[in-house]
C-alpha cells in the first residue's frame, strides 16, 4: 500500500495531480475525525454543565 493511500489519497509533492474519481466527502466524513469529535464533546459538556447550573442553583 502506498503512503498516499494512507493519507486519504492525497497526491505527493512530486506526483502528478490525482484525478478525482470518487464522490466528494461531506459532513459525515468531517464528523468522523477524532479531534473534531473531542472538541464538540468538550463544548457540549460545557453547555450541559452551564444548563444544569442554571436550572439547579446550589
N, CA, C and O atoms as a CHARMM CRD file, in Angstrom:
* protein
*
  232
    1    1 UNK  N      0.85200  -1.18100   0.00000 PROA 1      0.00000
    2    1 UNK  CA     0.00000   0.00000   0.00000 PROA 1      0.00000
    3    1 UNK  C      0.89400   1.24000   0.00000 PROA 1      0.00000
    4    1 UNK  O      1.86100   1.32800   0.75700 PROA 1      0.00000
    5    2 UNK  N      0.55800   2.16600  -0.84100 PROA 2      0.00000
    6    2 UNK  CA     1.36200   3.38100  -0.94000 PROA 2      0.00000
    7    2 UNK  C      1.07400   4.31900   0.22100 PROA 2      0.00000
    8    2 UNK  O      0.01200   4.24300   0.83900 PROA 2      0.00000
    9    3 UNK  N      2.00800   5.19300   0.51300 PROA 3      0.00000
   10    3 UNK  CA     1.83600   6.15500   1.60100 PROA 3      0.00000
   11    3 UNK  C      0.72000   7.14400   1.29400 PROA 3      0.00000
   12    3 UNK  O      0.04000   7.61300   2.20700 PROA 3      0.00000
   13    4 UNK  N      0.52500   7.46500   0.01700 PROA 4      0.00000
   14    4 UNK  CA    -0.53700   8.40700  -0.35000 PROA 4      0.00000
   15    4 UNK  C     -1.91000   7.81800  -0.05000 PROA 4      0.00000
   16    4 UNK  O     -2.84300   8.55200   0.27800 PROA 4      0.00000
   17    5 UNK  N     -2.03800   6.50800  -0.16000 PROA 5      0.00000
   18    5 UNK  CA    -3.32000   5.87200   0.13900 PROA 5      0.00000
   19    5 UNK  C     -3.63100   5.96800   1.62600 PROA 5      0.00000
   20    5 UNK  O     -4.79800   6.03100   2.01000 PROA 5      0.00000
   21    6 UNK  N     -2.61700   5.98200   2.45300 PROA 6      0.00000
   22    6 UNK  CA    -2.84200   6.11200   3.89000 PROA 6      0.00000
   23    6 UNK  C     -3.26000   7.52300   4.27200 PROA 6      0.00000
   24    6 UNK  O     -3.88000   7.72600   5.31600 PROA 6      0.00000
   25    7 UNK  N     -2.92500   8.49800   3.43500 PROA 7      0.00000
   26    7 UNK  CA    -3.30200   9.88700   3.71400 PROA 7      0.00000
   27    7 UNK  C     -4.50800  10.28200   2.87700 PROA 7      0.00000
   28    7 UNK  O     -4.56900  11.39900   2.36200 PROA 7      0.00000
   29    8 UNK  N     -5.45800   9.38200   2.74000 PROA 8      0.00000
   30    8 UNK  CA    -6.71100   9.65000   2.03600 PROA 8      0.00000
   31    8 UNK  C     -6.47300  10.04400   0.58600 PROA 8      0.00000
   32    8 UNK  O     -7.11300  10.95800   0.06700 PROA 8      0.00000
   33    9 UNK  N     -5.54800   9.34600  -0.06100 PROA 9      0.00000
   34    9 UNK  CA    -5.27200   9.52800  -1.49100 PROA 9      0.00000
   35    9 UNK  C     -4.86700  10.95000  -1.85700 PROA 9      0.00000
   36    9 UNK  O     -5.24300  11.43900  -2.92200 PROA 9      0.00000
   37   10 UNK  N     -4.12200  11.61000  -1.01400 PROA 10     0.00000
   38   10 UNK  CA    -3.60900  12.93000  -1.35600 PROA 10     0.00000
   39   10 UNK  C     -2.37800  12.76800  -2.23400 PROA 10     0.00000
   40   10 UNK  O     -1.55700  11.88900  -1.97100 PROA 10     0.00000
   41   11 UNK  N     -2.22500  13.58000  -3.25800 PROA 11     0.00000
   42   11 UNK  CA    -1.03900  13.44800  -4.10400 PROA 11     0.00000
   43   11 UNK  C      0.21200  13.89800  -3.35500 PROA 11     0.00000
   44   11 UNK  O      0.17200  14.82800  -2.55000 PROA 11     0.00000
   45   12 UNK  N      1.29900  13.23100  -3.63000 PROA 12     0.00000
   46   12 UNK  CA     2.56000  13.62400  -3.00200 PROA 12     0.00000
   47   12 UNK  C      3.15800  14.79700  -3.75800 PROA 12     0.00000
   48   12 UNK  O      2.66100  15.16900  -4.82200 PROA 12     0.00000
   49   13 UNK  N      4.21300  15.38000  -3.22500 PROA 13     0.00000
   50   13 UNK  CA     4.77400  16.60100  -3.80500 PROA 13     0.00000
   51   13 UNK  C      5.29100  16.38500  -5.22500 PROA 13     0.00000
   52   13 UNK  O      5.15200  17.27400  -6.06500 PROA 13     0.00000
   53   14 UNK  N      5.88100  15.22900  -5.51300 PROA 14     0.00000
   54   14 UNK  CA     6.46800  15.00300  -6.83000 PROA 14     0.00000
   55   14 UNK  C      5.53000  14.26600  -7.77300 PROA 14     0.00000
   56   14 UNK  O      5.85200  14.10300  -8.95000 PROA 14     0.00000
   57   15 UNK  N      4.38800  13.82000  -7.29200 PROA 15     0.00000
   58   15 UNK  CA     3.44400  13.09600  -8.14200 PROA 15     0.00000
   59   15 UNK  C      2.66900  14.07600  -9.01200 PROA 15     0.00000
   60   15 UNK  O      2.55800  15.26400  -8.71200 PROA 15     0.00000
   61   16 UNK  N      2.14300  13.53300 -10.09100 PROA 16     0.00000
   62   16 UNK  CA     1.25200  14.33600 -10.92200 PROA 16     0.00000
   63   16 UNK  C     -0.08200  14.48500 -10.18900 PROA 16     0.00000
   64   16 UNK  O     -0.41300  13.65400  -9.34400 PROA 16     0.00000
   65   17 UNK  N     -0.84700  15.52400 -10.49900 PROA 17     0.00000
   66   17 UNK  CA    -2.12900  15.71100  -9.81400 PROA 17     0.00000
   67   17 UNK  C     -3.03400  14.49700  -9.99300 PROA 17     0.00000
   68   17 UNK  O     -3.17200  13.96200 -11.09300 PROA 17     0.00000
   69   18 UNK  N     -3.63800  14.08000  -8.90700 PROA 18     0.00000
   70   18 UNK  CA    -4.53000  12.92100  -8.94200 PROA 18     0.00000
   71   18 UNK  C     -5.90000  13.32700  -9.46200 PROA 18     0.00000
   72   18 UNK  O     -6.39900  14.41400  -9.17200 PROA 18     0.00000
   73   19 UNK  N     -6.48500  12.44000 -10.22400 PROA 19     0.00000
   74   19 UNK  CA    -7.82300  12.71000 -10.72500 PROA 19     0.00000
   75   19 UNK  C     -8.83600  12.35500  -9.64500 PROA 19     0.00000
   76   19 UNK  O     -8.67700  11.36600  -8.92900 PROA 19     0.00000
   77   20 UNK  N     -9.86600  13.16200  -9.53700 PROA 20     0.00000
   78   20 UNK  CA   -10.91100  12.89900  -8.55200 PROA 20     0.00000
   79   20 UNK  C    -11.93100  11.97200  -9.19700 PROA 20     0.00000
   80   20 UNK  O    -12.67200  12.37800 -10.09300 PROA 20     0.00000
   81   21 UNK  N    -11.96500  10.72400  -8.73600 PROA 21     0.00000
   82   21 UNK  CA   -12.87600   9.75700  -9.32100 PROA 21     0.00000
   83   21 UNK  C    -13.99400   9.37000  -8.37000 PROA 21     0.00000
   84   21 UNK  O    -15.08600   9.01600  -8.81500 PROA 21     0.00000
   85   22 UNK  N    -13.74500   9.43000  -7.07600 PROA 22     0.00000
   86   22 UNK  CA   -14.78100   9.03000  -6.13200 PROA 22     0.00000
   87   22 UNK  C    -15.61100  10.23600  -5.70800 PROA 22     0.00000
   88   22 UNK  O    -15.29100  11.37400  -6.05300 PROA 22     0.00000
   89   23 UNK  N    -16.67100   9.98000  -4.96300 PROA 23     0.00000
   90   23 UNK  CA   -17.59200  11.03100  -4.56100 PROA 23     0.00000
   91   23 UNK  C    -16.91500  12.00200  -3.59200 PROA 23     0.00000
   92   23 UNK  O    -16.04500  11.59500  -2.82100 PROA 23     0.00000
   93   24 UNK  N    -17.29700  13.25500  -3.62000 PROA 24     0.00000
   94   24 UNK  CA   -16.72500  14.20200  -2.65800 PROA 24     0.00000
   95   24 UNK  C    -17.15100  13.85400  -1.23800 PROA 24     0.00000
   96   24 UNK  O    -18.24900  13.34700  -1.01100 PROA 24     0.00000
   97   25 UNK  N    -16.27300  14.13000  -0.29900 PROA 25     0.00000
   98   25 UNK  CA   -16.57000  13.83400   1.09900 PROA 25     0.00000
   99   25 UNK  C    -17.40400  14.96300   1.67800 PROA 25     0.00000
  100   25 UNK  O    -17.19800  16.13500   1.36200 PROA 25     0.00000
  101   26 UNK  N    -18.34100  14.59400   2.52300 PROA 26     0.00000
  102   26 UNK  CA   -19.25200  15.58600   3.07600 PROA 26     0.00000
  103   26 UNK  C    -19.11900  15.72100   4.57000 PROA 26     0.00000
  104   26 UNK  O    -18.05100  15.49200   5.13900 PROA 26     0.00000
  105   27 UNK  N    -20.19900  16.08900   5.19200 PROA 27     0.00000
  106   27 UNK  CA   -20.22100  16.39200   6.61700 PROA 27     0.00000
  107   27 UNK  C    -19.93300  15.15600   7.47000 PROA 27     0.00000
  108   27 UNK  O    -19.26600  15.26400   8.49800 PROA 27     0.00000
  109   28 UNK  N    -20.42100  13.99400   7.06300 PROA 28     0.00000
  110   28 UNK  CA   -20.20100  12.79500   7.86900 PROA 28     0.00000
  111   28 UNK  C    -18.73100  12.41700   7.91100 PROA 28     0.00000
  112   28 UNK  O    -18.26900  11.87200   8.91300 PROA 28     0.00000
  113   29 UNK  N    -17.98400  12.69400   6.84800 PROA 29     0.00000
  114   29 UNK  CA   -16.54800  12.43000   6.88000 PROA 29     0.00000
  115   29 UNK  C    -15.86500  13.36400   7.88500 PROA 29     0.00000
  116   29 UNK  O    -14.96500  12.94400   8.61300 PROA 29     0.00000
  117   30 UNK  N    -16.29400  14.62400   7.92200 PROA 30     0.00000
  118   30 UNK  CA   -15.69800  15.57500   8.86200 PROA 30     0.00000
  119   30 UNK  C    -16.01300  15.17600  10.30200 PROA 30     0.00000
  120   30 UNK  O    -15.16700  15.31900  11.18400 PROA 30     0.00000
  121   31 UNK  N    -17.21800  14.67800  10.54200 PROA 31     0.00000
  122   31 UNK  CA   -17.59200  14.28900  11.90600 PROA 31     0.00000
  123   31 UNK  C    -16.88900  13.01900  12.35800 PROA 31     0.00000
  124   31 UNK  O    -16.88800  12.71100  13.55000 PROA 31     0.00000
  125   32 UNK  N    -16.29000  12.27600  11.43500 PROA 32     0.00000
  126   32 UNK  CA   -15.61300  11.05000  11.83100 PROA 32     0.00000
  127   32 UNK  C    -14.17800  11.31100  12.28700 PROA 32     0.00000
  128   32 UNK  O    -13.47700  10.37200  12.66300 PROA 32     0.00000
  129   33 UNK  N    -13.73800  12.54300  12.26200 PROA 33     0.00000
  130   33 UNK  CA   -12.37000  12.86600  12.65900 PROA 33     0.00000
  131   33 UNK  C    -12.29700  13.02900  14.18300 PROA 33     0.00000
  132   33 UNK  O    -13.04800  13.82500  14.74600 PROA 33     0.00000
  133   34 UNK  N    -11.41600  12.29900  14.85400 PROA 34     0.00000
  134   34 UNK  CA   -11.36000  12.34500  16.32300 PROA 34     0.00000
  135   34 UNK  C    -11.12300  13.73100  16.92000 PROA 34     0.00000
  136   34 UNK  O    -11.78800  14.05000  17.90600 PROA 34     0.00000
  137   35 UNK  N    -10.22200  14.59000  16.40100 PROA 35     0.00000
  138   35 UNK  CA   -10.05400  15.89800  17.04000 PROA 35     0.00000
  139   35 UNK  C    -11.33000  16.73800  17.02200 PROA 35     0.00000
  140   35 UNK  O    -11.62300  17.44500  17.98600 PROA 35     0.00000
  141   36 UNK  N    -12.08300  16.66200  15.93800 PROA 36     0.00000
  142   36 UNK  CA   -13.33600  17.40900  15.87200 PROA 36     0.00000
  143   36 UNK  C    -14.33000  16.85300  16.87400 PROA 36     0.00000
  144   36 UNK  O    -15.04000  17.61900  17.52500 PROA 36     0.00000
  145   37 UNK  N    -14.39500  15.54700  17.01000 PROA 37     0.00000
  146   37 UNK  CA   -15.34000  14.94700  17.94900 PROA 37     0.00000
  147   37 UNK  C    -14.96500  15.28800  19.39400 PROA 37     0.00000
  148   37 UNK  O    -15.84800  15.52700  20.21800 PROA 37     0.00000
  149   38 UNK  N    -13.67200  15.31300  19.70800 PROA 38     0.00000
  150   38 UNK  CA   -13.25300  15.71200  21.05200 PROA 38     0.00000
  151   38 UNK  C    -13.64900  17.15800  21.33300 PROA 38     0.00000
  152   38 UNK  O    -14.13800  17.46500  22.42000 PROA 38     0.00000
  153   39 UNK  N    -13.44600  18.04000  20.37200 PROA 39     0.00000
  154   39 UNK  CA   -13.81000  19.43800  20.54100 PROA 39     0.00000
  155   39 UNK  C    -15.31300  19.59800  20.72300 PROA 39     0.00000
  156   39 UNK  O    -15.75300  20.32800  21.61100 PROA 39     0.00000
  157   40 UNK  N    -16.10700  18.92200  19.89100 PROA 40     0.00000
  158   40 UNK  CA   -17.55800  19.03100  20.01100 PROA 40     0.00000
  159   40 UNK  C    -18.05000  18.43900  21.32200 PROA 40     0.00000
  160   40 UNK  O    -18.98800  18.96900  21.91800 PROA 40     0.00000
  161   41 UNK  N    -17.44100  17.35500  21.78300 PROA 41     0.00000
  162   41 UNK  CA   -17.81700  16.77200  23.07300 PROA 41     0.00000
  163   41 UNK  C    -17.48300  17.72700  24.20900 PROA 41     0.00000
  164   41 UNK  O    -18.26100  17.85300  25.15500 PROA 41     0.00000
  165   42 UNK  N    -16.34300  18.39900  24.13200 PROA 42     0.00000
  166   42 UNK  CA   -15.95100  19.36000  25.16500 PROA 42     0.00000
  167   42 UNK  C    -16.92100  20.54100  25.21400 PROA 42     0.00000
  168   42 UNK  O    -17.35400  20.94700  26.29300 PROA 42     0.00000
  169   43 UNK  N    -17.25700  21.08600  24.05400 PROA 43     0.00000
  170   43 UNK  CA   -18.19100  22.21100  24.00200 PROA 43     0.00000
  171   43 UNK  C    -19.57400  21.77300  24.48100 PROA 43     0.00000
  172   43 UNK  O    -20.24000  22.51400  25.20400 PROA 43     0.00000
  173   44 UNK  N    -20.00700  20.58500  24.08800 PROA 44     0.00000
  174   44 UNK  CA   -21.29600  20.06800  24.54000 PROA 44     0.00000
  175   44 UNK  C    -21.32600  19.86700  26.04000 PROA 44     0.00000
  176   44 UNK  O    -22.34400  20.12700  26.68100 PROA 44     0.00000
  177   45 UNK  N    -20.21500  19.40300  26.61100 PROA 45     0.00000
  178   45 UNK  CA   -20.13900  19.22500  28.06500 PROA 45     0.00000
  179   45 UNK  C    -20.22100  20.56800  28.77600 PROA 45     0.00000
  180   45 UNK  O    -20.90300  20.68300  29.79500 PROA 45     0.00000
  181   46 UNK  N    -19.54400  21.57900  28.26100 PROA 46     0.00000
  182   46 UNK  CA   -19.63000  22.90700  28.87100 PROA 46     0.00000
  183   46 UNK  C    -21.05200  23.46000  28.81900 PROA 46     0.00000
  184   46 UNK  O    -21.52700  24.04700  29.79100 PROA 46     0.00000
  185   47 UNK  N    -21.72300  23.27600  27.70200 PROA 47     0.00000
  186   47 UNK  CA   -23.10200  23.75400  27.58200 PROA 47     0.00000
  187   47 UNK  C    -24.00800  22.99400  28.54000 PROA 47     0.00000
  188   47 UNK  O    -24.87200  23.59600  29.17600 PROA 47     0.00000
  189   48 UNK  N    -23.82600  21.68500  28.65500 PROA 48     0.00000
  190   48 UNK  CA   -24.62900  20.88800  29.58100 PROA 48     0.00000
  191   48 UNK  C    -24.39300  21.31800  31.02800 PROA 48     0.00000
  192   48 UNK  O    -25.34100  21.44000  31.80500 PROA 48     0.00000
  193   49 UNK  N    -23.12800  21.54800  31.38900 PROA 49     0.00000
  194   49 UNK  CA   -22.83100  21.96100  32.76100 PROA 49     0.00000
  195   49 UNK  C    -23.42600  23.32400  33.08400 PROA 49     0.00000
  196   49 UNK  O    -23.93600  23.52600  34.18600 PROA 49     0.00000
  197   50 UNK  N    -23.37000  24.25700  32.14900 PROA 50     0.00000
  198   50 UNK  CA   -23.94900  25.57100  32.41900 PROA 50     0.00000
  199   50 UNK  C    -25.46900  25.49600  32.47300 PROA 50     0.00000
  200   50 UNK  O    -26.08700  26.23200  33.24200 PROA 50     0.00000
  201   51 UNK  N    -26.08700  24.62800  31.67800 PROA 51     0.00000
  202   51 UNK  CA   -27.54400  24.47200  31.73200 PROA 51     0.00000
  203   51 UNK  C    -27.96700  23.87100  33.06500 PROA 51     0.00000
  204   51 UNK  O    -28.94400  24.31900  33.66500 PROA 51     0.00000
  205   52 UNK  N    -27.24400  22.86900  33.53000 PROA 52     0.00000
  206   52 UNK  CA   -27.56600  22.25200  34.82900 PROA 52     0.00000
  207   52 UNK  C    -27.34000  23.25500  35.94600 PROA 52     0.00000
  208   52 UNK  O    -28.11600  23.31100  36.90000 PROA 52     0.00000
  209   53 UNK  N    -26.28700  24.04400  35.83500 PROA 53     0.00000
  210   53 UNK  CA   -26.01100  25.05100  36.85800 PROA 53     0.00000
  211   53 UNK  C    -27.11600  26.10400  36.90000 PROA 53     0.00000
  212   53 UNK  O    -27.49100  26.55700  37.98200 PROA 53     0.00000
  213   54 UNK  N    -27.63800  26.49800  35.74900 PROA 54     0.00000
  214   54 UNK  CA   -28.72200  27.47500  35.71200 PROA 54     0.00000
  215   54 UNK  C    -30.02600  26.89900  36.24300 PROA 54     0.00000
  216   54 UNK  O    -30.80600  27.61000  36.87700 PROA 54     0.00000
  217   55 UNK  N    -30.26800  25.62900  35.99200 PROA 55     0.00000
  218   55 UNK  CA   -31.51000  25.00200  36.45700 PROA 55     0.00000
  219   55 UNK  C    -31.48900  24.73500  37.95000 PROA 55     0.00000
  220   55 UNK  O    -32.49000  24.94600  38.63500 PROA 55     0.00000
  221   56 UNK  N    -30.37500  24.27900  38.45200 PROA 56     0.00000
  222   56 UNK  CA   -30.25200  23.90600  39.86900 PROA 56     0.00000
  223   56 UNK  C    -29.15900  24.74200  40.50200 PROA 56     0.00000
  224   56 UNK  O    -27.99000  24.35800  40.50000 PROA 56     0.00000
  225   57 UNK  N    -29.54000  25.87400  41.03900 PROA 57     0.00000
  226   57 UNK  CA   -28.54200  26.73600  41.69500 PROA 57     0.00000
  227   57 UNK  C    -28.30800  26.23200  43.11700 PROA 57     0.00000
  228   57 UNK  O    -29.15300  26.39400  43.99600 PROA 57     0.00000
  229   58 UNK  N    -27.15700  25.62300  43.32100 PROA 58     0.00000
  230   58 UNK  CA   -26.82400  25.07600  44.63200 PROA 58     0.00000
  231   58 UNK  C    -26.30100  26.13900  45.53800 PROA 58     0.00000
  232   58 UNK  O    -25.96800  25.86000  46.68900 PROA 58     0.00000
